[in-house]
Amino acid sequence: METKEVIKRCPLFSGVTDSDLEELNRVARCREHPRGEVLFADGDPAHGFYLVATGKVKIYKLSSEGKERILHIVHPCNSFAEAAIFGNGLYPAYAEPLETSWLVFFPKDEFLALLREHSQIAINMIGGLSRFLRQFATQVEELTFKDVPARLARYLLQLADGKPQAELPISKSQLASNLGTVSETLSRTFRKLTDDALIEVHGRRIVLLDSDRLADLAETCKE
C-alpha cells in the first residue's frame, strides 16, 4: 500500500482535502522496522508520531520491577504517539513492533508547521485525540469495575465485530497483559468460557458460540 493511501485511510485524517493529503504525504517518511525494535521509550523526547502501514505495534508501560503492561495494539492505518508532540513533548510509554512492520513517521516540527496552515488537519487531530481519551477512560473503567471474564468477553466481541469467529492478533501472554491480568488467569478464563459453551478455542482462532451470553457477561461488574 502506498504511503498516501495509508494516510488517507487513517481515521486521524478522514475528510482532509486532496491538497492536504499531498502536504501530509510530503512530510511523511515511511520505512521498515524489525520486530522488537524499541521505537521510543517512556520519557524520551517526542520527535514525531507514527502510522502503521503494515504489521502491528504494541504500546506498553514497564513497572519498577520490569513487568510489562500492554496498553493497546496498533493495527494498519491507525496512528500512535500523536498526543506526545504536544504538551511536555515526551513519549508516555514504550512502542515496539510485534512483527516486521512498515511505519509512516511524521516529524514533529514539520507536522506542527503543517497544522498552522491547514485547519482541517488540526480539527481531525482534536477528534483523534478525543477518541484516544475515550478509549483510555473505558480501559480504566474496565480494570476498575470488570473482572477478567467480563474483560475477555468484551474483547472477543469487539474483535469479532459481529462475525461468528475471530483470530487473536497477539499471543495469549500479550493478551493477558493487555487485559490487565496474568497468563494463568487468562487460561483459566478461556477454559471457563469453553466449559460454559460460550466459545471454542482452536489455537488463536476463537469461535463465538453464544454472542448474546457473551454480551451479558461483558456487562457484569465485580462483586
SULLIN-V974477 format. One record per residue. N is the residue number from 1. RES is the residue in three letters. BURIAL is + if it has 24 or more other C-alpha atoms within 12 Angstrom, else -. Layout:
BEGIN
N,RES,BURIAL + N,RES,BURIAL
END
This chain:
BEGIN
1,MET,- + 2,GLU,- + 3,THR,+ + 4,LYS,+ + 5,GLU,- + 6,VAL,+ + 7,ILE,+ + 8,LYS,+ + 9,ARG,- + 10,CYS,+ + 11,PRO,+ + 12,LEU,+ + 13,PHE,+ + 14,SER,+ + 15,GLY,- + 16,VAL,+ + 17,THR,- + 18,ASP,- + 19,SER,- + 20,ASP,+ + 21,LEU,+ + 22,GLU,- + 23,GLU,+ + 24,LEU,+ + 25,ASN,+ + 26,ARG,- + 27,VAL,+ + 28,ALA,+ + 29,ARG,+ + 30,CYS,+ + 31,ARG,- + 32,GLU,- + 33,HIS,+ + 34,PRO,- + 35,ARG,- + 36,GLY,- + 37,GLU,- + 38,VAL,- + 39,LEU,+ + 40,PHE,+ + 41,ALA,- + 42,ASP,- + 43,GLY,- + 44,ASP,- + 45,PRO,- + 46,ALA,+ + 47,HIS,+ + 48,GLY,+ + 49,PHE,+ + 50,TYR,+ + 51,LEU,+ + 52,VAL,+ + 53,ALA,+ + 54,THR,+ + 55,GLY,+ + 56,LYS,+ + 57,VAL,+ + 58,LYS,+ + 59,ILE,+ + 60,TYR,+ + 61,LYS,+ + 62,LEU,- + 63,SER,- + 64,SER,- + 65,GLU,- + 66,GLY,- + 67,LYS,- + 68,GLU,+ + 69,ARG,+ + 70,ILE,+ + 71,LEU,+ + 72,HIS,+ + 73,ILE,+ + 74,VAL,+ + 75,HIS,+ + 76,PRO,+ + 77,CYS,+ + 78,ASN,+ + 79,SER,+ + 80,PHE,+ + 81,ALA,+ + 82,GLU,+ + 83,ALA,+ + 84,ALA,+ + 85,ILE,+ + 86,PHE,- + 87,GLY,- + 88,ASN,- + 89,GLY,- + 90,LEU,+ + 91,TYR,+ + 92,PRO,+ + 93,ALA,+ + 94,TYR,+ + 95,ALA,+ + 96,GLU,+ + 97,PRO,+ + 98,LEU,+ + 99,GLU,+ + 100,THR,- + 101,SER,+ + 102,TRP,+ + 103,LEU,+ + 104,VAL,+ + 105,PHE,+ + 106,PHE,+ + 107,PRO,+ + 108,LYS,+ + 109,ASP,- + 110,GLU,- + 111,PHE,+ + 112,LEU,+ + 113,ALA,- + 114,LEU,+ + 115,LEU,+ + 116,ARG,- + 117,GLU,- + 118,HIS,+ + 119,SER,- + 120,GLN,+ + 121,ILE,+ + 122,ALA,+ + 123,ILE,- + 124,ASN,+ + 125,MET,+ + 126,ILE,- + 127,GLY,- + 128,GLY,+ + 129,LEU,+ + 130,SER,- + 131,ARG,- + 132,PHE,+ + 133,LEU,- + 134,ARG,- + 135,GLN,- + 136,PHE,- + 137,ALA,- + 138,THR,- + 139,GLN,- + 140,VAL,- + 141,GLU,- + 142,GLU,+ + 143,LEU,+ + 144,THR,- + 145,PHE,- + 146,LYS,+ + 147,ASP,+ + 148,VAL,+ + 149,PRO,+ + 150,ALA,+ + 151,ARG,+ + 152,LEU,+ + 153,ALA,+ + 154,ARG,+ + 155,TYR,+ + 156,LEU,+ + 157,LEU,+ + 158,GLN,- + 159,LEU,- + 160,ALA,+ + 161,ASP,- + 162,GLY,- + 163,LYS,- + 164,PRO,- + 165,GLN,+ + 166,ALA,+ + 167,GLU,+ + 168,LEU,+ + 169,PRO,+ + 170,ILE,+ + 171,SER,- + 172,LYS,+ + 173,SER,- + 174,GLN,+ + 175,LEU,+ + 176,ALA,+ + 177,SER,+ + 178,ASN,+ + 179,LEU,+ + 180,GLY,+ + 181,THR,+ + 182,VAL,- + 183,SER,- + 184,GLU,- + 185,THR,- + 186,LEU,+ + 187,SER,- + 188,ARG,- + 189,THR,+ + 190,PHE,+ + 191,ARG,- + 192,LYS,- + 193,LEU,+ + 194,THR,- + 195,ASP,- + 196,ASP,- + 197,ALA,- + 198,LEU,+ + 199,ILE,+ + 200,GLU,+ + 201,VAL,+ + 202,HIS,- + 203,GLY,- + 204,ARG,- + 205,ARG,- + 206,ILE,+ + 207,VAL,+ + 208,LEU,+ + 209,LEU,+ + 210,ASP,+ + 211,SER,+ + 212,ASP,- + 213,ARG,- + 214,LEU,+ + 215,ALA,+ + 216,ASP,- + 217,LEU,+ + 218,ALA,+ + 219,GLU,+ + 220,THR,- + 221,CYS,- + 222,LYS,- + 223,GLU,-
END
